[in-house]
Amino acid sequence: MRKGTSGRRPRSSRPPWIHLPDEKLLDWRLCDLGLVIEGTALEGRIDVLLAELAARNLRFRPHFWLAEEWFSPVGIPGIAIPFYLAHPRLARLERKQMGEVEGGTHDWCLKILRHEAGHAIDYAYRLGRRRGYRRLFGNPSRAYPKTYRPRPFSRAFVQHLGHWYAQSHPLEDFAETLAVWLKPHSRWRAEYRGWPAQRKLLYVEELMEEIKHKPAAARSRKQVDPLGEIRTTLREHYRARREHYRLEDSNDVDRPLLRLFSSSGAQRRTTAASFLRRNRAWLCRVVARFTDQSPYTIDQVLSAMIVRCQELGLRLAQSERHTRRDALVLLAAQTIEYLHEGHHRLVL
């Protein structure tokens, strides 16, 4: 077992819940799933991250454990990884419940691991206490907001995970900046030339050069909320996750819906609600690709549109081919408007 990872080796490679239907699997408690990092694809991805740290001559190595979600606890130089990445069956359940598997591919997982490594290094060396850090990134002790209002065209922040996440909090700004610097073969000097964000990257490079051979100041190997201690069922877990992403305020979509659909169409025409439901998966997938938003959030925006279509009695006013194109544009616009209204939730 690699030093820094947790859990015993599994007794069997086939957990008893692997072939259960979703409805029965959802009643399992997270602590009873018997998951470990060892022997999974996660182990190889962690090895890649550790190799990247070594390639930068950084002495520091974080520790890892399975939990409900991605996070690095404030003050603890370690990384919690969501349980569903430890088994393909749970990854499939995650996709059905939430519309995506965050970190589910090799490259995506490494992007998040680099981000969380930024937090872990920050805490390990207590970098947030430095005057230069606070001048460039802000006060890391500032309270985390539940939502944030990003500025999509700002050049004061790097762009790594998407969602303009560096803008959400000083700690996230630092973690995103370090992740960009850490990525192998990163062309950040060229990509961020002339951006205020480059000053942050240069500062991170100077910091890493200074601390690379030093032992960490914070060396706790504590695991916060490890999976083995969570008695919540999968059903309860996903209910809470969906509530977290639930739309709190629906946008006023009546005017654009009335432009797209008809309130006086012939009864033989397809209803707008049924049309949107039939094209739901395609619409959410394409909008997610172009807006970089959570599929679950996009689906919630679409759900609000469907409800208003039903309430207004709307039907198609043109061919389905043209309506698909226009509905795609409308859904993307409504998603971005929701984002700009300041409802973009912190996800890490």
NULOFI-493493 format. One line per field, with one value per residue (C-alpha): residue in three letters; residue number from 0; x, z, y. Coordinates in nm, 2 decimals, decimal comma. Example, Ala and Ser with C-alpha at 12.3 -4.5 7.8 and 13.67 -1.06 7.14 Angstrom:
// NULOFI-493493
sero <- [ALA;SER]
vexdo <- [0;1]
c1 <- [1,23;1,37]
c3 <- [0,78;0,71]
c2 <- [-0,45;-0,11]
END
This chain:
// NULOFI-493493
sero <- [MET;ARG;LYS;GLY;THR;SER;GLY;ARG;ARG;PRO;ARG;SER;SER;ARG;PRO;PRO;TRP;ILE;HIS;LEU;PRO;ASP;GLU;LYS;LEU;LEU;ASP;TRP;ARG;LEU;CYS;ASP;LEU;GLY;LEU;VAL;ILE;GLU;GLY;THR;ALA;LEU;GLU;GLY;ARG;ILE;ASP;VAL;LEU;LEU;ALA;GLU;LEU;ALA;ALA;ARG;ASN;LEU;ARG;PHE;ARG;PRO;HIS;PHE;TRP;LEU;ALA;GLU;GLU;TRP;PHE;SER;PRO;VAL;GLY;ILE;PRO;GLY;ILE;ALA;ILE;PRO;PHE;TYR;LEU;ALA;HIS;PRO;ARG;LEU;ALA;ARG;LEU;GLU;ARG;LYS;GLN;MET;GLY;GLU;VAL;GLU;GLY;GLY;THR;HIS;ASP;TRP;CYS;LEU;LYS;ILE;LEU;ARG;HIS;GLU;ALA;GLY;HIS;ALA;ILE;ASP;TYR;ALA;TYR;ARG;LEU;GLY;ARG;ARG;ARG;GLY;TYR;ARG;ARG;LEU;PHE;GLY;ASN;PRO;SER;ARG;ALA;TYR;PRO;LYS;THR;TYR;ARG;PRO;ARG;PRO;PHE;SER;ARG;ALA;PHE;VAL;GLN;HIS;LEU;GLY;HIS;TRP;TYR;ALA;GLN;SER;HIS;PRO;LEU;GLU;ASP;PHE;ALA;GLU;THR;LEU;ALA;VAL;TRP;LEU;LYS;PRO;HIS;SER;ARG;TRP;ARG;ALA;GLU;TYR;ARG;GLY;TRP;PRO;ALA;GLN;ARG;LYS;LEU;LEU;TYR;VAL;GLU;GLU;LEU;MET;GLU;GLU;ILE;LYS;HIS;LYS;PRO;ALA;ALA;ALA;ARG;SER;ARG;LYS;GLN;VAL;ASP;PRO;LEU;GLY;GLU;ILE;ARG;THR;THR;LEU;ARG;GLU;HIS;TYR;ARG;ALA;ARG;ARG;GLU;HIS;TYR;ARG;LEU;GLU;ASP;SER;ASN;ASP;VAL;ASP;ARG;PRO;LEU;LEU;ARG;LEU;PHE;SER;SER;SER;GLY;ALA;GLN;ARG;ARG;THR;THR;ALA;ALA;SER;PHE;LEU;ARG;ARG;ASN;ARG;ALA;TRP;LEU;CYS;ARG;VAL;VAL;ALA;ARG;PHE;THR;ASP;GLN;SER;PRO;TYR;THR;ILE;ASP;GLN;VAL;LEU;SER;ALA;MET;ILE;VAL;ARG;CYS;GLN;GLU;LEU;GLY;LEU;ARG;LEU;ALA;GLN;SER;GLU;ARG;HIS;THR;ARG;ARG;ASP;ALA;LEU;VAL;LEU;LEU;ALA;ALA;GLN;THR;ILE;GLU;TYR;LEU;HIS;GLU;GLY;HIS;HIS;ARG;LEU;VAL;LEU]
vexdo <- [0;1;2;3;4;5;6;7;8;9;10;11;12;13;14;15;16;17;18;19;20;21;22;23;24;25;26;27;28;29;30;31;32;33;34;35;36;37;38;39;40;41;42;43;44;45;46;47;48;49;50;51;52;53;54;55;56;57;58;59;60;61;62;63;64;65;66;67;68;69;70;71;72;73;74;75;76;77;78;79;80;81;82;83;84;85;86;87;88;89;90;91;92;93;94;95;96;97;98;99;100;101;102;103;104;105;106;107;108;109;110;111;112;113;114;115;116;117;118;119;120;121;122;123;124;125;126;127;128;129;130;131;132;133;134;135;136;137;138;139;140;141;142;143;144;145;146;147;148;149;150;151;152;153;154;155;156;157;158;159;160;161;162;163;164;165;166;167;168;169;170;171;172;173;174;175;176;177;178;179;180;181;182;183;184;185;186;187;188;189;190;191;192;193;194;195;196;197;198;199;200;201;202;203;204;205;206;207;208;209;210;211;212;213;214;215;216;217;218;219;220;221;222;223;224;225;226;227;228;229;230;231;232;233;234;235;236;237;238;239;240;241;242;243;244;245;246;247;248;249;250;251;252;253;254;255;256;257;258;259;260;261;262;263;264;265;266;267;268;269;270;271;272;273;274;275;276;277;278;279;280;281;282;283;284;285;286;287;288;289;290;291;292;293;294;295;296;297;298;299;300;301;302;303;304;305;306;307;308;309;310;311;312;313;314;315;316;317;318;319;320;321;322;323;324;325;326;327;328;329;330;331;332;333;334;335;336;337;338;339;340;341;342;343;344;345;346;347]
c1 <- [0,00;0,13;0,22;-0,04;-0,34;-0,59;-0,79;-0,73;-0,70;-1,04;-1,12;-1,30;-1,28;-1,66;-1,85;-2,20;-2,37;-2,22;-2,52;-2,80;-3,05;-3,02;-3,32;-3,16;-2,81;-2,94;-3,03;-2,67;-2,48;-2,16;-1,97;-2,08;-1,95;-1,61;-1,42;-1,05;-0,82;-0,57;-0,61;-0,84;-0,78;-0,74;-0,42;-0,26;-0,38;-0,25;0,09;0,08;0,02;0,30;0,53;0,44;0,53;0,86;0,93;0,91;1,15;0,88;0,95;0,59;0,35;-0,02;-0,22;-0,54;-0,87;-1,22;-1,51;-1,84;-1,69;-1,37;-1,21;-0,90;-0,98;-0,85;-0,53;-0,48;-0,24;-0,44;-0,70;-1,04;-1,16;-1,52;-1,62;-1,78;-1,44;-1,34;-1,57;-1,73;-2,07;-2,08;-1,97;-2,26;-2,50;-2,34;-2,40;-2,77;-2,82;-2,63;-2,59;-2,21;-1,91;-1,69;-1,33;-1,45;-1,19;-0,81;-0,74;-1,04;-0,93;-0,58;-0,70;-0,89;-0,61;-0,37;-0,62;-0,66;-0,28;-0,27;-0,48;-0,28;0,05;-0,10;-0,20;0,12;0,34;0,09;0,14;-0,18;0,00;0,24;0,20;0,26;0,00;-0,26;-0,17;-0,22;-0,49;-0,67;-0,75;-0,77;-0,97;-1,26;-1,59;-1,68;-1,99;-2,27;-2,27;-2,05;-2,09;-1,81;-1,67;-1,62;-1,39;-1,16;-0,79;-0,70;-0,76;-0,63;-0,87;-0,83;-1,13;-1,39;-1,68;-1,43;-1,37;-1,06;-1,29;-1,49;-1,25;-0,88;-0,80;-0,95;-0,76;-0,43;-0,52;-0,62;-0,31;-0,08;-0,26;-0,19;0,18;0,21;0,06;0,34;0,44;0,21;0,26;0,13;0,40;0,27;-0,10;-0,12;0,12;-0,01;-0,27;-0,26;-0,30;0,06;0,18;0,02;0,18;0,52;0,47;0,37;0,68;0,89;0,72;0,77;1,13;1,17;0,99;1,06;1,33;1,17;0,97;0,60;0,51;0,17;0,21;-0,12;-0,24;-0,59;-0,87;-1,18;-1,52;-1,37;-1,61;-1,59;-1,75;-2,04;-2,36;-2,57;-2,73;-2,66;-3,02;-2,98;-2,65;-2,79;-3,10;-2,87;-2,66;-2,96;-3,09;-2,75;-2,78;-3,15;-3,26;-3,36;-3,51;-3,64;-3,56;-3,84;-3,85;-4,20;-4,09;-3,83;-4,05;-4,34;-4,10;-3,98;-4,32;-4,68;-4,96;-5,23;-5,10;-5,33;-5,40;-5,23;-4,90;-4,66;-4,66;-4,35;-4,32;-4,32;-4,07;-3,83;-3,86;-3,79;-3,48;-3,38;-3,06;-2,92;-3,00;-2,83;-2,53;-2,46;-2,52;-2,30;-2,02;-2,04;-2,12;-1,90;-2,19;-2,31;-2,55;-2,77;-2,80;-2,87;-3,14;-3,29;-3,31;-3,47;-3,72;-3,83;-3,87;-4,08;-4,31;-4,37;-4,44;-4,71;-4,86;-4,87;-5,00;-4,73;-4,69;-4,43;-4,45;-4,20;-4,04;-3,87;-3,53;-3,54;-3,69;-3,41;-3,16;-3,34;-3,42;-3,05;-2,97;-3,24;-3,13;-2,77;-2,88;-3,10;-2,82;-2,57;-2,83;-2,88;-2,50;-2,47;-2,75;-2,50;-2,64;-2,32;-2,26;-1,93;-1,87;-1,53]
c3 <- [0,00;-0,09;0,20;0,23;0,10;0,33;0,38;0,38;0,06;-0,05;0,05;-0,28;-0,62;-0,65;-0,38;-0,29;-0,42;-0,77;-0,95;-0,74;-0,93;-0,85;-0,62;-0,39;-0,42;-0,31;0,03;0,11;0,36;0,23;0,52;0,42;0,06;0,16;-0,09;-0,10;-0,33;-0,38;-0,69;-0,87;-1,15;-0,88;-0,76;-1,10;-1,12;-0,78;-0,89;-1,18;-0,95;-0,72;-1,02;-1,13;-0,78;-0,79;-1,14;-0,99;-0,71;-0,45;-0,13;-0,02;-0,07;0,03;0,17;0,02;0,13;0,01;0,11;-0,02;-0,25;-0,36;-0,09;0,09;0,46;0,56;0,76;0,66;0,38;0,23;-0,04;-0,01;-0,33;-0,40;-0,34;-0,68;-0,85;-0,67;-0,86;-1,21;-1,08;-0,85;-1,13;-1,34;-1,05;-1,01;-1,37;-1,35;-1,03;-1,11;-1,49;-1,49;-1,31;-1,18;-1,24;-1,42;-1,69;-1,65;-1,76;-1,57;-1,25;-1,28;-1,33;-1,00;-0,83;-0,93;-0,79;-0,46;-0,44;-0,46;-0,15;0,03;-0,04;0,07;0,40;0,44;0,42;0,56;0,26;0,32;0,61;0,37;0,27;-0,10;-0,11;0,05;-0,18;-0,49;-0,40;-0,11;0,25;0,27;0,59;0,41;0,45;0,16;-0,02;-0,11;-0,46;-0,65;-0,95;-1,20;-1,44;-1,76;-1,93;-1,64;-1,70;-1,34;-1,29;-1,45;-1,61;-1,51;-1,38;-1,56;-1,41;-1,36;-1,03;-0,94;-0,89;-0,61;-0,32;-0,25;-0,16;-0,49;-0,68;-0,53;-0,59;-0,95;-1,01;-0,87;-1,08;-1,40;-1,30;-1,20;-1,52;-1,73;-2,04;-1,94;-2,17;-1,91;-1,98;-2,34;-2,26;-1,99;-2,13;-2,06;-1,82;-1,45;-1,37;-1,49;-1,18;-0,97;-1,17;-1,13;-0,76;-0,73;-0,92;-0,68;-0,38;-0,50;-0,57;-0,21;-0,04;-0,26;-0,04;0,29;0,52;0,56;0,86;0,89;0,88;1,00;0,83;0,96;0,74;0,76;0,71;0,57;0,39;0,65;0,91;0,70;0,79;0,53;0,26;-0,11;-0,14;0,13;-0,01;-0,36;-0,22;-0,04;-0,35;-0,57;-0,31;-0,32;-0,69;-0,69;-0,86;-0,59;-0,82;-1,17;-1,43;-1,61;-1,93;-2,05;-2,31;-2,49;-2,47;-2,63;-2,91;-2,97;-2,93;-3,00;-2,75;-3,02;-3,23;-3,37;-3,14;-3,38;-3,33;-3,08;-2,73;-2,64;-2,31;-2,48;-2,74;-2,47;-2,28;-2,59;-2,67;-2,30;-2,30;-2,63;-2,52;-2,18;-2,32;-2,58;-2,35;-2,09;-2,35;-2,45;-2,11;-1,89;-1,64;-1,43;-1,63;-1,33;-1,31;-1,68;-1,64;-1,36;-1,59;-1,86;-1,61;-1,52;-1,90;-1,94;-1,65;-1,79;-2,14;-1,97;-1,78;-2,09;-2,31;-2,57;-2,89;-3,17;-3,41;-3,67;-3,77;-3,51;-3,68;-3,65;-3,30;-3,18;-3,29;-3,13;-2,81;-2,78;-2,80;-2,55;-2,29;-2,32;-2,27;-1,97;-1,81;-1,85;-1,73;-1,42;-1,37;-1,40;-1,16;-0,89;-0,83;-0,94;-0,66;-0,52;-0,61;-0,46]
c2 <- [0,00;0,34;0,56;0,83;0,64;0,48;0,17;-0,21;-0,41;-0,54;-0,90;-0,95;-0,78;-0,82;-0,62;-0,77;-0,46;-0,46;-0,62;-0,46;-0,24;0,13;0,13;-0,13;0,01;0,35;0,20;0,10;0,32;0,48;0,33;-0,02;0,00;-0,13;0,09;0,16;0,35;0,07;-0,14;0,12;0,36;0,63;0,47;0,53;0,88;0,96;0,82;1,06;1,36;1,25;1,22;1,57;1,71;1,52;1,66;2,00;1,90;1,95;1,75;1,77;1,47;1,50;1,21;1,08;0,92;0,85;1,07;1,20;1,47;1,64;1,87;1,96;2,05;2,39;2,35;1,98;1,90;1,61;1,54;1,38;1,20;1,12;0,75;0,70;0,72;0,40;0,17;0,18;0,07;0,37;0,60;0,48;0,56;0,90;0,98;0,87;1,07;1,39;1,39;1,37;1,20;1,48;1,37;1,05;1,06;1,04;1,40;1,54;1,36;1,49;1,85;1,83;1,65;1,94;2,19;2,00;1,97;2,35;2,36;2,10;2,28;2,60;2,45;2,25;2,56;2,81;3,02;3,22;3,41;3,57;3,94;3,87;3,60;3,83;4,12;3,91;3,66;3,83;3,73;3,35;3,38;3,54;3,35;3,13;3,24;3,00;3,14;3,38;3,61;3,55;3,80;3,58;3,83;3,91;3,85;3,88;3,50;3,18;2,94;2,58;2,39;2,60;2,79;3,07;2,90;3,10;3,40;3,23;3,28;3,36;3,00;2,88;3,15;3,02;2,65;2,72;2,92;2,65;2,39;2,58;2,61;2,24;2,09;1,93;2,12;2,41;2,71;2,95;3,21;3,25;3,19;3,45;3,70;4,05;3,92;4,04;3,67;3,61;3,80;3,54;3,26;3,42;3,45;3,09;2,98;3,19;3,04;2,68;2,75;2,87;2,58;2,29;2,13;2,24;2,02;2,11;2,32;2,14;1,76;1,63;1,31;1,35;1,23;1,45;1,28;0,96;0,73;0,46;0,69;0,81;0,63;0,82;0,61;0,67;0,78;1,04;1,15;1,22;1,39;1,63;1,68;1,76;2,00;2,18;2,24;2,32;2,64;2,88;3,14;3,07;3,33;3,51;3,29;3,38;3,63;3,42;3,11;3,30;3,40;3,05;2,87;2,96;3,01;2,98;2,69;2,42;2,14;1,89;2,06;1,91;2,06;2,26;2,06;1,72;1,85;1,97;1,64;1,44;1,64;1,68;1,47;1,62;1,98;1,94;1,76;2,02;2,32;2,16;2,14;2,50;2,67;2,44;2,42;2,13;1,91;1,89;2,27;2,29;2,02;2,23;2,54;2,32;2,18;2,54;2,60;2,29;2,38;2,73;2,58;2,36;2,65;2,87;2,59;2,64;2,44;2,43;2,72;2,59;2,26;2,05;2,09;2,47;2,45;2,22;2,48;2,77;2,58;2,51;2,88;2,97;2,70;2,82;3,18;3,10;2,90;3,19;3,44;3,22;3,22;3,59;3,65;3,53;3,18;2,99;2,75;2,65;2,28;2,20]
END
